[in-house]
Amino acid sequence: MQIKPVTKQHLPEYAEVIRQSFATVAQDFGFTRENCPNHTSFVTDETLRRKIKPGYYPYACFADGKIIAFVALTDIGGGVFELSDLAVLPAHRHLKCGKALLDYCKEEVARRGGSKIELSIIDDNTRVKDWYTAHGFVHTDTKRYASVPFLVGHMEWVEKSNYPIPLGVYRHYKGNHYEVLGFARHSETLEDMVIYKALYGERATWVRPLSMWDNPIEVNGETVKRFEYIGDTPAQS
């Protein structure tokens, strides 16, 4: 199994890989050319050909000289890359080439000076959402688009050295422990937010402005941190 960049000469082959891979999603959600013509399972070679321009980087996973998986990155500026069309032929999904392609993309983004990967999914596709979450992506928001009949979820991955604060466990000045899961941006104000989970009680997940996370506060006449970092892994209970 080998991952390498592909060119427009490979397009007919990787286009078929994309269609076959996403056909299982279309089947699961009941999508057809009539009710969801813009779903990736129905993408045409010409649509994919129009994506080929400066800043578009397609990659494929090869086995025995044939493409078995595909992914593309698009440089959308500001160190951000969009990941699209991650596809693995159903017969080869046990080989973990999807993870291999995802890891390859993270390395490519870092090599090209980027710091973030963004992607879109069917928000109700919890299996895919959970898979990306397990590989370091954070769900940031959802939106409806007239072009598709489903709610679109947006996710992102940030290169760790570019995190505004470390992921991991923090102690609140009142004593409770919380785990920082990731970061997001407010859709209206564009304010940076921290996504974190309580490590006690019902373990609810919360969002707090970054500016209210690492600012010092005064308690009993002393200046203390609102949240103090204590480690990268929650204690086992």
N, C-alpha and C positions, 0 to 999 in steps of 0.2 A: 504494500500500500504506500503510495507516494502522493504528496500534495505539491502542486506547482501552479503557477499562473497559466491561464489559457487565453487564446486569442479568438478573433472572429471566425477563424477556420474551424474552431471547435464548436461553434455556436449550435449547429443542428443537433449535435450529440448532447451537449449540456442542456439545451432546451427540452429535449425529450426526458432527460433525467428530472428536471424541474416539474414537468407536467405529470410524470408518473408518481413522483413523490407526493405532490400536493393533491393528487387524485384521491388518496386515502382520506385526506382532510375533507375534501368535497363530499365524499361518501358519508363520512361521520356526521356532517352538518346538513346534508341534503341539498348541497349547492348544485345547480345545473347551469348550462349556458343561458337559460331563459331567466332564472331568478337571481343569478349572480355572475354575469358575464365577465366581470373584472377580477374574478378570483384567479389566483396564480395557477391553478390547475388547468386553466384555459388560455394561458399566455401564448402568444404567437411568436414565431421566430422574429418577425419584423419588430414587434414591441421590444424584444430583448436587444435587437440590433440597434435600435435607437438609443439605448442606454450607453452604448460604446462611444465614449468621448473622454477627453482629458479628465482625470480624477476618478475614473471608474476602473476598479481593479477586480477582475473575476478570477477565481481560483477553483481548482477541481481536485478531487481525490481520485487517483487512478489505481486500478487493480488489474493485472494482466493486460495492461495497455488500454483498458477501457475506463471511461468515466463512470464512477459509481456514486459520486456525491459532488455537490457544487455549492458555492457561496460567492457573494460579491460584496465589496466594500466601495462606498462612494464618499470621496472627500467633500464635505459640505461646508468647510471653512471653520476657522477658529479652533483647530485641533480636534474637531468632531468628525467622525466617520459614521455613515449610515450602513448598517448591515442588512442585506436583503437576500431573498431567494435561497436561504439555507435549505438544501434538499438532499436527501439520501434515498437511494433506491430501496424499496421495502425489503428486498431479499438480502440487503447488506447492512441493515440497521444493527445487527448484533456485533458488528466490527468496531463500533464506537467511532466511526469516521466523522460523525457530526461533532462530537467533542473535539476530535483532532482538528477539524476545520475551524472551530470556534477558537481554540487555543492558537492556531496559526494566525487567525485574524487579529487577535490581541497582540501578538508579537509584531505583526506587520504594522499595526497602528502605532505602536511604540517606536518602531524603526523609522517610520515616516514622520515622527515628531508629534503624533497625535496623543490625546489624553482621554478621549471618550468615544464609546460606541453607542449609537442609538438604533433601536429597531421597533417594528410594529408587529402586533400579533392579533389574532381573533381573541378578544378579551375573555370570552367564555371557554376558550380552549385551555382549561386548567392544567392539562398534562404538559403542554408546551410551556405555559407560564411557569410551572413548577420546575421544569427542566432548565430554563434560562436562569431562574432564581438560584438553583443549585450550582450554577456556574458563574455566580457573581453579579448577575444583573438585578436591578431594582425596578419595580413597577412604579412609574412616575405619574401617569394620568390616563384617562380614557376620553375618547372623542367619537362622535358620529360623523360620518361622511356620506354625502349623497350618492357616491359611486359604489358603495357596498351596503348590503342589508344587515350588517352586524356591527356591534360596538367594537371599536379598535382600541387596543391597549398599547401604550407606549412604555418601553423599558430602556434602561441605559446601564452601561458598565463604565466605571471610571478607573483609570490606571491608579493603583494604590498610592504611588508617590505624589499624585495630584489631589488626594483627598484633603479637604480643608481641616479635618481632624481624623485621628486614627479610628478605624472600625474596632469594635471590641466592647469591653465592659467598663462602665463608669459608676462611681458612687456619687449619689446626690448629696448635697450638704446636709440633708435631713436624715441620711443613713441608708436609704433604699438603693438597690442596684438596678442598672438598666444596661441593655445591650444596644449599641448603635449598629443598625443594619445597613444603612446607606444614606443617600442624599437625593433631594429632589429640588425642583424650582417651582415656586407658586405661579400658576398659570396666568394670574391677573397682574400681580405686582412684580413678578420675576425675582422675588426674594428667595435666597438660598435657604433650604429647610433641611432639618435632620430627621431621619426616620429611625425611631428607636422603640424598643420593647421592654416592658417591665419584667424583671426576673423574680417576681413575687406575685402572690394572689392569682388573678385570672390571666396574668401575663399579656395584658392588652398592648396593642401597638399604637404608638402616638407619633405626632409630627410637631416639631417645635422650630421656630426660626433659628438659624445658625447664630444670629446675633444675640439670642437669648440663651445660648448654650455655653459658649466659652467666655462670657463676660464675668468679671469678678463682682461679688455682691458683699454687702456688709452685714454681718451677723454678730450680735452682742458686742458691737464695737470693733470687731475684727474683720478684715477683708479676706474672704475665702472664695474659692472657685465654686460656681454653681454645680458643676459636674467635674469630678476628678477621675482621670483615666487610671484604671488599676490593672488592666490586662486584656489580652486579645481573645480569651476563651472563657465562657461562663463556667462557674464551678459546677461539678456534677452533683445532682441531688438525688 
